[in-house]
Every structure is written in C-alpha cells, then in structure tokens.
Amino acid sequence: MRVIRILGVCMIAGLALGAVGVSAAQAQFEFGKCQKAAKVGKEYQGHFKDKNCTEEVATGGKYEFAPLPEGSAVAQTGKGKGVTLSIPAIGQSMTCSKSAMHDNLTGPKEGEGTVAFTGCTSSLGTCSTGSTGGEVAMKVKIKLDYTPPKEVTIEIVFGKNVTEAARIKCGTTEIGLYGSTDGFETGNVDLMSTKSLDTWGGPNGVSSLVVEAGGAQLPAEMSAAISLKNEKLEVKTKEESGT
C-alpha cells in the first residue's frame, strides 16, 4: 500500500478587517457579545452608544462589549460546497462535494469541534477517513490571533495536537495530514451578527502545506468555503497605544 504523508494541514482564516493596527499600536481582538450595560441609578455604565459596540463613549453608554468567558460553549454550525486538496507536483487532487462544521467557542480566543467533508473522490479512488465511503472527518481547534498591521486571523488546527490529524484513504493510497494554510473570514467583525463566511486557502491564501512522497517534500493546497451560523456575537477589534 503506497503512503503519502502531508506534513502540514491546519487552516488559518484571516478576517478581512482593513487597517486595524499600526506600528505604535496594539489591537484587542476577541469573540464576544454587545450587551445592555448595567445601571447605577438612572445612568447606564457602558462605554458604547450602539448595539454593535462601535460608537465608543467615555461614560454613560447604553451598551458594553462582553468577551466570551473561558469555559463557554457557544455553538457554531456551518456548511459549504466544493472542497479541494491538490498536490500539483504529482498531479493529484481530492475533491469533495460538501462540507459541514460543528464547533463550540470555548472562550474569547478559542474553540473546538469537528469538520466533515463528504462526496470525496480522487483519481486514486473514493477517499475516506473511516468506514463511510467518501467522508473525510477531522477534529478541529480554533485560535484567534493577530497579525500586524492589518489582519486578525483565526487558526483552525486539524487534530488534537501536532501529530497526524487524519489518515485519508483514497483507493489503496493512504494520505496522512497536518499543517497550515490561510484564508479569510467575513462577518462578526465589529458587527453583531448570526452569520459569517470562512474561506480557506484559494488564490488569496498562503499555503505551508507540504506532502512527503517517496522521500520528496512537495507543496500542496487546500481550499474550502463554509457559511457559519451562531448566536449573535462579534469579533471585536480596538486599537490601543503600545510601547
């Protein structure tokens, strides 16, 4: 049985934010909710005038931004079409017709769950990670991060740790995988919303996917787009002076 080992599939989705930082500034960035502020007497004690927590005030605001606390379980579900894992150097690719993602945001900058691709095939045959033909399923971890000067990123890590995330069998060929690529997320960026779109890889992504086949390391790419739904929340960004 021939074995191809991918030395890199984890996914980074950069949120399309525009300029959110400069060299002399730092940015806050975290999952959270814009909520009604507490009152003292008749006066609200929040720092925002609007329900999206974008119009900041020094005092007396009706709303306050509340980061998700550690230990949260804010569910997200998502689905999409047209997943591709390609290895151009050897002319191989795996394509999947649909994708589904289920995860929980467990704190202001993290989450975990599963992703499953269905209808997966290649020139080597039907691809799967288990007994169900055509289904490739993996665990994921989510980590919110910041890349100066313009992008907040979400790193979606396949697998429980840095070891192999999954072993995909395509026909009689096995593919072991873990690593990274990046893309973009729109929605939930300084805007209260129940929807967002993750676009992984593609022409705007920077891939660090590597395939090892026959002792040679070869580049690989993965692309997918998943529409996510969740309760109303946002990724809040805010510039702060830094040293």
Backbone as CSV, one residue per row, in Angstrom:
resi,resn,N_x,N_y,N_z,CA_x,CA_y,CA_z,C_x,C_y,C_z
1,MET,0.851,-1.207,0.000,0.000,0.000,0.000,0.878,1.246,0.000
2,ARG,0.716,2.120,-0.967,1.509,3.346,-1.059,1.027,4.355,-0.030
3,VAL,1.950,5.057,0.640,1.604,6.038,1.662,2.144,7.404,1.272
4,ILE,1.281,8.409,1.262,1.682,9.801,1.059,1.425,10.521,2.366
5,ARG,2.436,11.188,2.926,2.273,11.893,4.200,2.269,13.395,3.966
6,ILE,1.175,14.060,4.361,1.106,15.513,4.279,1.662,16.076,5.568
7,LEU,2.720,16.865,5.471,3.350,17.440,6.654,2.809,18.830,6.886
8,GLY,1.557,19.031,6.760,1.036,20.323,7.053,-0.383,20.559,6.641
9,VAL,-1.415,20.276,7.408,-2.730,20.836,7.164,-3.260,21.374,8.471
10,CYS,-3.135,22.626,8.774,-4.001,23.321,9.705,-4.429,24.535,8.934
11,MET,-5.502,25.210,9.324,-6.012,26.280,8.500,-6.081,27.584,9.242
12,ILE,-5.649,28.644,8.555,-5.701,29.969,9.136,-6.642,30.800,8.294
13,ALA,-7.694,31.339,8.907,-8.634,32.173,8.178,-8.460,33.602,8.648
14,GLY,-7.955,34.501,7.787,-7.742,35.888,8.174,-9.012,36.680,8.004
15,LEU,-9.413,37.438,9.012,-10.624,38.244,8.931,-10.345,39.510,8.145
16,ALA,-11.157,39.798,7.124,-10.938,40.957,6.273,-11.361,42.213,7.021
17,LEU,-10.388,42.893,7.606,-10.717,43.980,8.521,-10.341,45.361,8.009
18,GLY,-9.481,45.439,6.999,-8.892,46.735,6.694,-7.819,47.010,7.717
19,ALA,-7.398,48.261,7.837,-6.308,48.611,8.745,-6.815,48.667,10.170
20,VAL,-6.376,47.739,11.016,-6.804,47.737,12.404,-5.635,47.907,13.347
21,GLY,-4.450,48.221,12.825,-3.318,48.411,13.712,-2.204,49.147,13.009
22,VAL,-1.335,49.814,13.757,-0.169,50.474,13.222,1.004,50.076,14.090
23,SER,2.226,50.474,13.690,3.413,50.016,14.389,3.450,50.452,15.842
24,ALA,2.830,51.563,16.169,2.857,52.066,17.543,1.589,51.705,18.291
25,ALA,0.828,50.750,17.766,-0.439,50.400,18.409,-0.580,48.892,18.511
26,GLN,-1.412,48.478,19.438,-1.794,47.088,19.562,-3.304,47.018,19.372
27,ALA,-3.821,45.832,19.100,-5.260,45.697,18.901,-5.832,44.655,19.834
28,GLN,-6.971,44.967,20.429,-7.735,43.953,21.132,-8.518,43.190,20.076
29,PHE,-8.668,41.896,20.254,-9.426,41.098,19.296,-9.906,39.857,20.014
30,GLU,-11.194,39.700,20.118,-11.753,38.566,20.844,-13.207,38.356,20.468
31,PHE,-13.662,37.104,20.576,-15.063,36.790,20.398,-15.839,37.338,21.597
32,GLY,-17.013,37.901,21.337,-17.814,38.387,22.443,-19.164,38.900,21.976
33,LYS,-19.900,39.503,22.900,-21.248,39.988,22.627,-21.375,41.434,23.075
34,CYS,-22.221,42.174,22.378,-22.533,43.547,22.750,-23.851,43.503,23.533
35,GLN,-23.796,43.868,24.798,-24.944,43.693,25.679,-25.348,45.013,26.338
36,LYS,-26.580,45.034,26.840,-27.038,46.185,27.619,-26.143,46.358,28.837
37,ALA,-25.729,47.580,29.079,-24.850,47.861,30.205,-25.645,47.942,31.507
38,ALA,-24.954,47.767,32.604,-25.583,47.911,33.924,-25.899,49.380,34.187
39,LYS,-26.824,49.604,35.120,-27.210,50.951,35.504,-26.814,51.224,36.949
40,VAL,-26.443,52.451,37.209,-26.311,52.950,38.569,-27.287,54.109,38.677
41,GLY,-28.345,53.900,39.443,-29.433,54.873,39.440,-30.117,54.844,38.093
42,LYS,-30.185,55.976,37.425,-30.813,56.058,36.110,-29.797,56.087,34.976
43,GLU,-28.515,56.011,35.295,-27.487,56.178,34.265,-26.813,54.849,33.929
44,TYR,-26.757,54.559,32.626,-26.033,53.376,32.163,-24.535,53.570,32.380
45,GLN,-23.853,52.430,32.590,-22.429,52.483,32.885,-21.557,51.920,31.752
46,GLY,-22.129,51.770,30.566,-21.383,51.205,29.443,-20.469,52.189,28.760
47,HIS,-19.729,51.693,27.766,-18.773,52.512,27.030,-19.084,52.591,25.536
48,PHE,-20.315,52.163,25.156,-20.720,52.242,23.753,-22.161,52.737,23.653
49,LYS,-22.429,53.536,22.611,-23.768,54.087,22.418,-24.689,53.145,21.652
50,ASP,-24.110,52.276,20.793,-24.917,51.491,19.863,-24.836,50.000,20.156
51,LYS,-25.775,49.246,19.589,-25.891,47.817,19.865,-24.808,46.971,19.204
52,ASN,-23.988,47.575,18.323,-22.843,46.874,17.754,-21.545,47.200,18.486
53,CYS,-21.636,48.043,19.517,-20.465,48.447,20.299,-19.372,49.037,19.413
54,THR,-19.777,49.958,18.535,-18.803,50.631,17.668,-18.645,52.114,18.018
55,GLU,-19.701,52.734,18.569,-19.645,54.162,18.920,-19.254,54.297,20.382
56,GLU,-17.950,54.475,20.600,-17.431,54.470,21.961,-17.633,55.812,22.652
57,VAL,-17.948,55.757,23.937,-18.082,56.953,24.770,-17.325,56.720,26.074
58,ALA,-16.907,57.797,26.708,-16.135,57.679,27.943,-16.981,57.159,29.090
59,THR,-18.253,57.549,29.123,-19.133,57.128,30.207,-20.586,57.268,29.770
60,GLY,-21.472,56.578,30.440,-22.900,56.728,30.178,-23.431,55.973,28.985
61,GLY,-22.622,55.058,28.409,-23.081,54.290,27.261,-24.118,53.245,27.632
62,LYS,-25.058,53.006,26.714,-26.136,52.055,26.976,-25.693,50.612,26.781
63,TYR,-24.555,50.416,26.095,-24.102,49.063,25.784,-22.659,48.849,26.233
64,GLU,-22.327,47.557,26.448,-20.967,47.185,26.818,-20.576,45.907,26.085
65,PHE,-19.314,45.842,25.647,-18.827,44.633,24.991,-18.366,43.638,26.051
66,ALA,-18.848,42.390,25.954,-18.515,41.357,26.925,-17.821,40.191,26.211
67,PRO,-16.490,40.047,26.377,-15.797,38.897,25.776,-16.375,37.585,26.297
68,LEU,-16.373,36.556,25.459,-16.835,35.245,25.914,-15.932,34.767,27.050
69,PRO,-16.493,34.340,28.158,-15.665,33.861,29.265,-15.052,32.502,28.965
70,GLU,-13.926,32.202,29.609,-13.341,30.876,29.490,-14.361,29.842,29.970
71,GLY,-14.415,28.721,29.286,-15.378,27.688,29.651,-16.729,27.863,28.994
72,SER,-16.840,28.783,28.035,-18.095,28.975,27.300,-18.372,27.768,26.399
73,ALA,-19.575,27.725,25.876,-19.945,26.699,24.898,-20.920,27.327,23.914
74,VAL,-20.407,28.292,23.123,-21.227,28.986,22.129,-21.133,28.214,20.818
75,ALA,-22.223,27.569,20.436,-22.218,26.661,19.289,-22.201,27.410,17.965
76,GLN,-21.425,26.885,17.019,-21.445,27.325,15.628,-21.654,26.100,14.747
77,THR,-22.466,26.250,13.723,-22.610,25.201,12.717,-22.372,25.820,11.356
78,GLY,-21.840,25.029,10.440,-21.560,25.571,9.123,-21.667,24.526,8.037
79,LYS,-21.844,24.991,6.806,-21.871,24.087,5.668,-21.353,24.814,4.438
80,GLY,-20.871,24.030,3.474,-20.345,24.618,2.252,-20.254,23.585,1.151
81,LYS,-19.709,24.001,0.016,-19.572,23.125,-1.144,-18.176,23.320,-1.746
82,GLY,-17.750,22.324,-2.503,-16.544,22.472,-3.296,-15.247,22.549,-2.519
83,VAL,-14.850,21.443,-1.862,-13.578,21.371,-1.150,-12.546,20.702,-2.052
84,THR,-11.322,21.244,-2.069,-10.261,20.660,-2.894,-8.953,20.582,-2.121
85,LEU,-8.308,19.439,-2.144,-6.945,19.269,-1.670,-6.118,18.872,-2.880
86,SER,-5.180,19.724,-3.299,-4.418,19.451,-4.515,-2.927,19.339,-4.231
87,ILE,-2.266,18.463,-4.979,-0.821,18.252,-4.906,-0.299,18.407,-6.340
88,PRO,-0.071,19.649,-6.797,0.245,19.894,-8.210,1.476,19.143,-8.713
89,ALA,2.491,18.973,-7.867,3.747,18.386,-8.321,3.596,16.955,-8.820
90,ILE,2.600,16.236,-8.302,2.385,14.862,-8.763,1.033,14.719,-9.468
91,GLY,0.388,15.847,-9.739,-0.854,15.830,-10.498,-2.009,15.136,-9.824
92,GLN,-2.048,15.183,-8.489,-3.120,14.527,-7.756,-3.965,15.562,-7.012
93,SER,-5.235,15.263,-6.838,-6.116,16.125,-6.048,-7.276,15.306,-5.503
94,MET,-7.793,15.766,-4.361,-9.006,15.197,-3.782,-10.061,16.288,-3.809
95,THR,-11.218,15.989,-4.345,-12.315,16.951,-4.348,-13.493,16.368,-3.579
96,CYS,-14.170,17.233,-2.809,-15.330,16.823,-2.014,-16.498,17.728,-2.369
97,SER,-17.693,17.172,-2.438,-18.847,17.949,-2.892,-19.409,18.863,-1.811
98,LYS,-19.316,18.458,-0.533,-19.918,19.243,0.544,-19.021,19.245,1.777
99,SER,-19.258,20.234,2.645,-18.542,20.297,3.917,-19.513,20.685,5.023
100,ALA,-19.212,20.241,6.236,-20.018,20.600,7.403,-19.081,20.782,8.589
101,MET,-19.372,21.795,9.403,-18.531,22.078,10.562,-19.413,22.290,11.781
102,HIS,-19.025,21.719,12.914,-19.728,21.894,14.179,-18.679,22.186,15.241
103,ASP,-18.785,23.334,15.884,-17.807,23.651,16.916,-18.436,24.501,18.015
104,ASN,-17.736,24.593,19.121,-18.109,25.462,20.231,-16.994,26.467,20.473
105,LEU,-17.343,27.746,20.556,-16.386,28.744,21.001,-16.311,28.617,22.513
106,THR,-15.133,28.307,23.031,-14.982,27.987,24.445,-14.347,29.112,25.251
107,GLY,-14.090,30.245,24.619,-13.504,31.387,25.304,-13.352,32.546,24.351
108,PRO,-12.716,33.643,24.772,-12.621,34.835,23.928,-11.756,34.657,22.693
109,LYS,-10.874,33.642,22.681,-9.974,33.471,21.547,-9.803,32.016,21.124
110,GLU,-10.736,31.133,21.531,-10.534,29.735,21.200,-11.847,28.973,21.052
111,GLY,-11.755,27.798,20.441,-12.896,26.919,20.269,-12.430,25.551,19.813
112,GLU,-13.365,24.597,19.696,-13.017,23.258,19.243,-14.261,22.584,18.689
113,GLY,-14.048,21.602,17.819,-15.175,20.887,17.236,-14.730,19.919,16.173
114,THR,-15.581,19.706,15.146,-15.281,18.762,14.079,-15.627,19.368,12.726
115,VAL,-14.954,18.889,11.689,-15.290,19.243,10.318,-15.362,17.953,9.521
116,ALA,-16.337,17.867,8.615,-16.507,16.673,7.785,-16.730,17.081,6.339
117,PHE,-15.992,16.460,5.442,-16.180,16.649,4.006,-16.818,15.377,3.454
118,THR,-17.811,15.524,2.583,-18.487,14.357,2.010,-18.406,14.389,0.492
119,GLY,-18.629,13.226,-0.119,-18.522,13.110,-1.570,-17.097,13.283,-2.049
120,CYS,-16.131,12.750,-1.285,-14.714,12.960,-1.585,-14.182,11.875,-2.527
121,THR,-13.584,12.312,-3.639,-13.018,11.382,-4.613,-11.703,11.935,-5.154
122,SER,-10.928,11.062,-5.774,-9.696,11.453,-6.459,-9.465,10.474,-7.588
123,SER,-8.409,10.719,-8.371,-8.088,9.778,-9.452,-7.645,8.433,-8.899
124,LEU,-7.310,8.410,-7.587,-6.893,7.168,-6.928,-8.082,6.368,-6.411
125,GLY,-9.285,6.975,-6.423,-10.490,6.315,-5.953,-11.223,7.143,-4.920
126,THR,-12.292,6.582,-4.337,-13.059,7.253,-3.288,-12.187,7.465,-2.060
127,CYS,-12.317,8.651,-1.422,-11.495,8.993,-0.262,-12.341,9.006,1.007
128,SER,-11.783,8.485,2.099,-12.499,8.483,3.369,-11.522,8.318,4.520
129,THR,-11.980,8.689,5.723,-11.175,8.502,6.930,-11.743,7.391,7.821
130,GLY,-12.857,6.818,7.435,-13.479,5.771,8.246,-14.199,4.777,7.367
131,SER,-15.257,4.195,7.913,-15.988,3.153,7.192,-16.976,3.722,6.178
132,THR,-17.314,5.013,6.300,-18.248,5.635,5.362,-17.499,6.140,4.146
133,GLY,-17.744,5.545,2.995,-17.059,5.930,1.768,-17.345,7.370,1.379
134,GLY,-16.293,8.097,1.014,-16.459,9.472,0.552,-16.509,10.507,1.656
135,GLU,-16.368,10.089,2.929,-16.399,11.054,4.032,-15.020,11.182,4.676
136,VAL,-14.552,12.435,4.758,-13.288,12.748,5.419,-13.618,13.619,6.622
137,ALA,-13.369,13.115,7.841,-13.750,13.830,9.062,-12.540,14.034,9.952
138,MET,-12.470,15.218,10.598,-11.351,15.555,11.478,-11.824,16.412,12.631
139,LYS,-11.096,16.346,13.745,-11.320,17.271,14.846,-10.616,18.582,14.531
140,VAL,-11.152,19.683,15.066,-10.521,20.987,14.850,-10.407,21.749,16.164
141,LYS,-9.385,22.592,16.235,-9.261,23.568,17.300,-9.165,24.953,16.666
142,ILE,-9.747,25.946,17.334,-9.792,27.307,16.810,-9.014,28.217,17.743
143,LYS,-8.175,29.071,17.168,-7.424,30.023,17.972,-7.426,31.376,17.280
144,LEU,-7.954,32.381,17.953,-7.977,33.740,17.418,-6.613,34.367,17.653
145,ASP,-6.059,35.015,16.632,-4.731,35.608,16.739,-4.689,36.913,15.958
146,TYR,-3.573,37.612,16.041,-3.440,38.912,15.382,-2.135,38.963,14.602
147,THR,-2.220,39.405,13.343,-1.047,39.566,12.502,-0.900,41.036,12.132
148,PRO,0.046,41.776,12.713,0.206,43.195,12.406,0.574,43.377,10.935
149,PRO,0.217,44.480,10.264,-0.548,45.551,10.906,-2.035,45.535,10.561
150,LYS,-2.491,44.547,9.749,-3.836,44.685,9.203,-4.802,43.544,9.490
151,GLU,-4.352,42.390,9.917,-5.261,41.245,9.950,-5.377,40.579,11.311
152,VAL,-6.611,40.343,11.708,-6.897,39.389,12.770,-7.073,38.042,12.082
153,THR,-6.483,36.991,12.627,-6.553,35.685,11.986,-7.212,34.666,12.902
154,ILE,-7.822,33.665,12.293,-8.323,32.518,13.036,-7.566,31.300,12.549
155,GLU,-6.860,30.644,13.445,-6.138,29.434,13.103,-7.022,28.233,13.427
156,ILE,-7.317,27.448,12.408,-8.127,26.250,12.591,-7.201,25.051,12.464
157,VAL,-6.921,24.402,13.584,-5.939,23.331,13.633,-6.641,21.984,13.558
158,PHE,-6.303,21.195,12.572,-6.873,19.861,12.439,-6.156,18.907,13.379
159,GLY,-6.913,18.108,14.100,-6.336,17.133,15.001,-6.229,17.656,16.418
160,LYS,-5.986,16.769,17.363,-5.924,17.139,18.771,-4.590,17.781,19.137
161,ASN,-3.534,17.504,18.378,-2.215,18.020,18.691,-1.396,18.107,17.420
162,VAL,-0.081,18.203,17.546,0.753,18.392,16.356,1.024,17.096,15.605
163,THR,0.541,15.980,16.124,0.708,14.734,15.386,-0.290,14.680,14.237
164,GLU,-0.223,13.620,13.482,-1.088,13.466,12.315,-2.556,13.687,12.655
165,ALA,-3.220,14.555,11.907,-4.618,14.886,12.180,-5.572,13.812,11.684
166,ALA,-5.253,13.226,10.548,-6.148,12.229,9.962,-5.376,11.380,8.972
167,ARG,-5.868,10.187,8.740,-5.310,9.325,7.695,-6.425,9.075,6.694
168,ILE,-6.266,9.685,5.534,-7.270,9.579,4.474,-6.862,8.461,3.526
169,LYS,-7.787,7.581,3.239,-7.535,6.506,2.298,-8.267,6.799,1.000
170,CYS,-7.510,6.968,-0.083,-8.080,7.190,-1.416,-7.743,5.969,-2.265
171,GLY,-8.738,5.141,-2.507,-8.462,3.869,-3.164,-7.574,3.046,-2.254
172,THR,-6.382,2.640,-2.754,-5.426,1.895,-1.931,-4.293,2.783,-1.418
173,THR,-4.383,4.087,-1.653,-3.350,5.027,-1.222,-3.763,5.716,0.064
174,GLU,-2.867,5.809,1.019,-3.147,6.495,2.276,-2.434,7.841,2.324
175,ILE,-3.127,8.843,2.846,-2.586,10.187,2.976,-2.669,10.590,4.442
176,GLY,-1.528,10.815,5.084,-1.529,11.316,6.452,-1.382,12.823,6.421
177,LEU,-2.117,13.569,7.252,-2.055,15.006,7.139,-2.079,15.776,8.445
178,TYR,-1.404,16.940,8.407,-1.442,18.006,9.411,-0.622,19.167,8.851
179,GLY,-0.793,20.394,9.353,-0.038,21.542,8.833,-0.825,22.834,8.747
180,SER,-0.615,23.705,7.737,-1.301,25.001,7.720,-1.481,25.606,6.335
181,THR,-2.525,26.432,6.222,-2.761,27.296,5.075,-3.587,28.456,5.603
182,ASP,-3.784,29.520,4.842,-4.612,30.592,5.370,-5.643,31.063,4.372
183,GLY,-6.608,31.844,4.879,-7.696,32.353,4.073,-8.333,33.532,4.779
184,PHE,-9.622,33.759,4.581,-10.277,34.942,5.122,-11.661,34.626,5.672
185,GLU,-12.057,35.349,6.707,-13.405,35.257,7.248,-14.050,36.627,7.178
186,THR,-15.293,36.676,6.757,-16.053,37.926,6.760,-17.282,37.737,7.638
187,GLY,-17.688,38.793,8.300,-18.791,38.737,9.243,-18.276,38.659,10.658
188,ASN,-19.080,39.098,11.630,-18.713,39.076,13.039,-17.439,39.864,13.318
189,VAL,-17.189,40.904,12.565,-16.032,41.763,12.786,-16.567,43.150,13.113
190,ASP,-16.558,43.485,14.406,-17.135,44.742,14.876,-18.589,44.915,14.449
191,LEU,-19.296,43.811,14.293,-20.694,43.869,13.875,-21.440,42.672,14.450
192,MET,-22.465,42.936,15.248,-23.267,41.846,15.803,-23.953,41.092,14.671
193,SER,-23.736,39.785,14.600,-24.277,39.005,13.502,-24.435,37.550,13.918
194,THR,-25.372,36.856,13.275,-25.544,35.414,13.499,-24.901,34.611,12.382
195,LYS,-24.236,35.278,11.416,-23.668,34.574,10.272,-22.264,35.100,9.959
196,SER,-21.438,34.216,9.397,-20.133,34.609,8.875,-19.723,33.607,7.809
197,LEU,-18.679,33.926,7.060,-18.204,33.055,5.986,-16.703,32.843,6.142
198,ASP,-16.300,31.581,6.274,-14.880,31.222,6.296,-14.475,30.759,4.906
199,THR,-13.445,31.383,4.345,-12.896,30.959,3.059,-11.463,30.517,3.296
200,TRP,-11.206,29.240,3.166,-9.890,28.680,3.437,-9.101,28.554,2.143
201,GLY,-7.841,28.945,2.176,-6.959,28.764,1.028,-7.417,29.572,-0.171
202,GLY,-7.379,28.962,-1.368,-7.768,29.657,-2.579,-6.696,30.628,-3.039
203,PRO,-7.015,31.491,-4.009,-5.999,32.389,-4.592,-5.430,33.402,-3.612
204,ASN,-6.159,33.731,-2.539,-5.665,34.705,-1.570,-4.974,34.057,-0.373
205,GLY,-4.955,32.745,-0.335,-4.368,32.043,0.802,-2.863,31.880,0.659
206,VAL,-2.173,31.780,1.763,-0.748,31.489,1.786,-0.587,30.095,2.367
207,SER,-0.125,29.165,1.560,-0.095,27.772,1.969,1.282,27.361,2.469
208,SER,1.317,26.614,3.564,2.548,25.971,4.014,2.347,24.463,4.069
209,LEU,1.444,23.988,3.242,1.161,22.556,3.138,2.308,21.869,2.401
210,VAL,2.778,20.760,2.929,3.844,20.001,2.285,3.471,18.528,2.266
211,VAL,3.680,17.882,1.137,3.440,16.449,1.004,4.784,15.752,0.885
212,GLU,4.967,14.675,1.627,6.172,13.860,1.503,5.803,12.579,0.796
213,ALA,6.344,12.377,-0.384,6.035,11.186,-1.175,7.328,10.641,-1.748
214,GLY,7.661,9.416,-1.406,8.886,8.811,-1.911,10.133,9.547,-1.470
215,GLY,10.099,10.154,-0.284,11.250,10.878,0.242,11.329,12.326,-0.183
216,ALA,10.489,12.745,-1.135,10.494,14.144,-1.606,9.390,14.931,-0.920
217,GLN,9.675,16.185,-0.572,8.664,17.066,0.009,8.062,17.923,-1.104
218,LEU,6.747,17.869,-1.224,6.041,18.538,-2.309,4.975,19.474,-1.756
219,PRO,4.776,20.656,-2.365,3.744,21.580,-1.886,2.349,21.078,-2.202
220,ALA,1.402,21.413,-1.321,0.001,21.056,-1.529,-0.871,22.222,-1.084
221,GLU,-2.100,22.246,-1.553,-3.016,23.342,-1.237,-4.396,22.785,-0.934
222,MET,-5.107,23.443,-0.006,-6.499,23.084,0.264,-7.354,24.334,0.185
223,SER,-8.522,24.223,-0.392,-9.453,25.357,-0.453,-10.851,24.878,-0.092
224,ALA,-11.593,25.734,0.625,-12.965,25.440,1.026,-13.625,26.734,1.474
225,ALA,-14.925,26.783,1.438,-15.683,27.923,1.953,-16.855,27.383,2.765
226,ILE,-16.979,27.834,4.026,-18.031,27.345,4.913,-18.814,28.523,5.482
227,SER,-20.124,28.509,5.299,-21.006,29.529,5.870,-21.385,29.107,7.283
228,LEU,-21.058,29.940,8.271,-21.288,29.612,9.676,-22.492,30.337,10.237
229,LYS,-23.188,29.673,11.166,-24.296,30.280,11.901,-24.044,30.110,13.389
230,ASN,-24.436,31.102,14.165,-24.230,31.065,15.618,-25.198,32.050,16.265
231,GLU,-25.223,32.074,17.588,-26.000,33.128,18.240,-25.285,34.451,18.005
232,LYS,-25.974,35.560,18.225,-25.401,36.867,17.902,-24.118,37.116,18.689
233,LEU,-23.022,37.326,17.939,-21.752,37.675,18.553,-20.921,38.420,17.527
234,GLU,-19.722,38.825,17.921,-18.839,39.524,17.014,-17.394,39.265,17.401
235,VAL,-16.489,39.542,16.474,-15.080,39.640,16.795,-14.796,41.119,16.968
236,LYS,-14.474,41.529,18.170,-14.256,42.936,18.471,-12.799,43.304,18.266
237,THR,-12.542,44.373,17.547,-11.188,44.878,17.366,-11.125,46.318,17.850
238,LYS,-10.028,46.656,18.482,-9.876,48.003,19.012,-8.391,48.346,19.100
239,GLU,-7.998,49.479,18.542,-6.620,49.910,18.654,-6.352,50.472,20.046
240,GLU,-5.173,50.123,20.570,-4.727,50.688,21.841,-3.283,51.118,21.677
241,SER,-2.875,52.155,22.388,-1.500,52.604,22.296,-0.587,51.530,22.864
242,GLY,0.568,51.329,22.223,1.523,50.333,22.681,2.889,50.929,22.844
243,THR,3.799,50.123,23.317,5.159,50.611,23.510,6.041,50.277,22.329
